[in-house]
Amino acid sequence: MKHIVSVSLGSSKRDHSVEMEILGQALKIERIGTDGSMDKMIEMIKDMDGKVDAFGLGGMDLYIFAGTRRYILRDAQKVASAAKLTPIVDGSGLKNTLERKVINYLRDNTDLLPPDTQVLMVCAMDRFGMAQALAQSGCSLMLGDLKFVLGLPLILKSLGSLEVVASIIVPGVRLLPFKYLYPTGSKQDKGTPKHGKYYQKADIIAGDFHFIRRYMPARLEGKSIITNTVTSDDVKLLKDRGVRYLVTTTPEIKGRSFGTNVMEAVLVALSGERDELTSEEYSQLLSDINFKPRVELLNS
């Protein structure tokens, strides 16, 4: 049995473990949160290194993207470097393949993406593949990277402007402690609706669920959410707030949608490779497995 472990900077309240079979191989998949402690993440990775088949780096990005440029976040690099024997991935490779496929699937098989759909992308550099696919599908984007991540009073409207801004600020931002860039530990359970007006302008809110939840207003009637990791409690929260459709880019597995870092680690473990795969290799494995997004009607 192959053993995949996502070691997460996030809350331990979201821990989960399942056993399943994919492509004829038995898998044990675990998610273990460290409640915001990078020291604990490093300790756990060192302890399990060489004993499991693949690590997922959860609750933090190792890489962020803008156009063709890939930036490494310093704190995440410190954590990832604790793995010397077992491959460790953060989900970015899968985001650039699977999430493009998901947007194309929604465009071709649902009525969620008619021309000029207004999409609030809470952080596009975290999921640049999804953002590009949305733009190519004719959506109008509101990019929240500066406002949602850095607290700056600016919403960008094009991926070109995001690339220019990223080239200026990311070389410095990537050196900041990760806690200033992303909600970690108990902060994931806290929220403020201060950016609610941007949610109301959008038909679809897309991106990382912790950013979506952190600034989500009390009511979201008729809106659709495209995201990744959600638990059954998260689904109930979205339903209670009036969300119409929930789309998760990874499939539901025994009561939750695991993060892209987990699913990327699964693919790496199935391949038997030591390093992250190429886009072509990810695409082939996704086709072999026949991954489809979860599209759930919460409120008619």
N, C-alpha and C positions, 0 to 999 in steps of 0.2 A: 504494500500500500504506500502510495506517495503521500508525503506530509507537507502541506503548505501552510505557512504561518504568516499572517499579517500582524506585524508589531506596530501599534498605532500610538501617536501622541495624543489621541483623543480619549474620551471618557470610557472608563471600564464598564459603565452601565450598558454600553452597546456591544459588549462581548458576545461572541456567537461561535458555535462549532457544529459542523455537519460532516457526514460521511456520504459519499456519492460515487457514481461511476460515470466516467466520460471516456469515449473512444475505447471502451473495454478495459480501462485502467481504474482501479479502486483508488479513491482520494480521501484524505482527511484534511479538511480546510478549517483553520481556526483564525479568529480575529481576537487579539489581546490588546486592550487599551492600557496606557500607563498614566492617565490622568494628568497629562501635561509635562511629564518628566522625561527629558531627553536622556538624562543619566541612566534612568531605568531602561529605556529603549536600548541603549548601547550595551548595558549589562545583559539584557535578555538575548540580544542578537549574538553577543560573544558566547554566551552559554549554550545556545542552540546551533551555532555555526558548525556546519559539517554533519549535523544530526538530522536536519530536515532537508527537503528537496528544493525548496525555494522560499524566499522571504518576500512579502509585500511590505513596502514602506508606507504605512498608513498615517493619515492625519497631517501629512506634510508633503510638499512637492520637492523632489530632487531637482527637477528641471522645470522651467517655464519657457514659453515660446512666444515669439513675435515674428511673423513672416518666416524667413529661413534661418533665423538666429535662435540658438538654444542657450539659455543662461542657467548656470548652476547656483543654487542657493547654498550659502556656506554652512549654515547650521545642519541642513539635511545631509550635506556631504560628509560632515563629521559622523553622523549616525550611520550612514550607509557604509562608510569605510570600516565599520566594526565587523562586517561580514568578509572574511578572507577566503572561505571555502564554498559557501552556499551562495548561489546567485541571488541578488536583491534588486527588485524593480519597484518603481513608484507609480506605475500606471500610465505614464506619459506616452509610451510607445503604443499602448492600446487605445488611448484617447485619440491619437492621430490616425488610427485605422478604424476601429469599431465605431467611434462616435460619428465619423463621417458617414459610415454605412447606415447608422441609425437615422440621421437626418434625411438621407436619400430614401430610406425605407418609408419614413413618415410622409415625405413629399409624394411618393409614388403610390402609397397604399392607404392613406388616410386623408381627411379633409382638414388637418390641423395646420397646414402650411400653405394657404392660398397666397397669391401675389400680394406684396406689401404688408405682410404680417408684421406687426410691431413686436420685436423681441428685446427684452431686457436681459443682457448677458452680464451676470453679476461680476464675473472675472474672466475675460477672454484669454489672457495669457496662460491661464491654468488649463484651458480647453480650446486651444487655437484651432484645432481641426474641426471641432463642432462649429465654432464661430465662422470659419471659412465656408463650411458647407451650408450654413444658414444664409450667409450672404449670397452664395452662388445659387441658392434656391429662391432668390428674389425677396428675402426678408429685409425689413428696415431695422437696423441694430441700434441699441443704446448700450454702450460699453461702460460698465461700472468699475473698471479696474482702479482708477484714481480715487473715486468717491468711496467705494466699498472697502478697498484694501488700505488706502493711504489716508482717507478722510479729506481729500482735496476737493474743492467745490467745482468739479468738472466731469461731465458725462461726454464721452467721445462718441462720434457717429459713424466712423469708418475704420476699417482695419488698417488702412494706410496711415491714418493719424496715430493709431495705437503703435504701429511700428516705429514711427518717428519719435514719439514720446518715450517708448521703451528703450530705444538706443541711447537716450539721454539720461534717464533716471535709473534704469535697472542695474547698471554696473555698480552703483552705490547702494541701491535698495537690497540687492542680493546679499549684502554683507550684514544687514540688520539682524538682530535676534528674531527668530521665527515667530515668537509670541506677539510681535508688533505687526505681523502681516496676516495672521490667521487665528481664529478662535481655537484655543486648545483647552483640554481638560474640562473643568466645570464651566468655563466660558461658553462652551458649546450649548449649554442648556439655558443661556440667558439671551434675551432679545430686546430690541427696541425698534419701534416702527418709524424711526426718524426719516427713512428714505421711502416711505410708503407711496409718495406721489409718483415715483417712477414705476412702481408695481402697477399702479392704477392706469398708467398710460399704455402699458404693454398688454398684448394678447397672450404672450407666452413669456414666462420667466425661466431662464435656463442657466445651468452652471452648477457649481458645487453646492450641495444641500446646506452645509453649515452657514455659508454666506447668505443663501436664500432665507433660511430660517432666522438668522440673526436680526435681519431688518424687515421681516415680513409684517405687514399690517394685519389688523384683526379680521378684515374681510377681503376675500379674493374671489368673489362671485364670477363665474364664467371664465376664469383664467385657467391656463394649462401650464404645468410644470414639467420641464425636461431636466432630469438630474441623474444622480447615480445612487449613492448609498442611502437607503431608507429602511427603517424598521417598521413594524406594525404600528407602533405608537406614532411614528412620523406620518404614516398614511392616514391614521385617524385624525391627526391634527389638521392635515390638509383638507380632508373631507369636511371637518367641522367648520373650516374657514371658507367653504364654498368653492374650492377648486373643482373645475370640471374634469379635466383629464390629468392623470399622472403618467408620465413616460419615464422609465428608467432605462439607461443605456445598457445595463447588465440585467440578465434575467432574474426573476424571483427564484430563490433557492430556499425551500423550507422556511418560509415566513419572512424573508428579507432579501433585499438586493445588496449583494456585496459590492465593495468599492472596486474601481478599475484596477487598483494596485493588486487586489486579491486575484482578480480574473487574469491579469497579466502574469502573475506568479504561477497560476494554474497552467497557462499555456507554456510557460518556460519549463515547468516541471514535466509536462507531457512530452515536450520536445527532447528533454534530456540534455539541453544545452547549458553551458555555464554562464552565458551572458544574455542580455536582452536580444530579442530576435529582430530581423529586418521587417519592414512594413509588409513585404511580400510573404514572409513566413507567417506573420500574424494573420494576414488575410486568408492564407490557405487553411490554417488551423480553424479560423472562425467559420470558413465555408464547410470544412469537414464536420465541425460540431453542429453547424446550422443554428448558431446563436441568433436569436431574435429579441428585439427590445420588448420590455413589458409595457403594454399600453392599457391602462385601466381607467374606466369611466367611474369617477367618484360621485359626481352629481350631474343628473341629466338636466 
